[in-house]
Amino acid sequence: MYDFFEEEELYSPANDEMSDSITQNWTQQAIECYYINSNCKRCSLSRGHYSFICQMPKVINSLLETVGPPQQEKRTA
């Protein structure tokens, strides 16, 4: 019935791995996190009661190293 899954290799990144795509550009969520100093109590996502471990502090560090801080005019938080 599900023969197509036998040929597919599923990959789930480990906690210390991040997708390259999320560390190339500042997203609105990354900008918010940056300006609230990664304070999860002030994060808009924390109100959604998501069941995942936030990787945004790691994303912020990577973005700062690769592209520098976000532009001030993009600030939304």
Beta strands, then each sheet from edge to edge (+ up, - down):
end
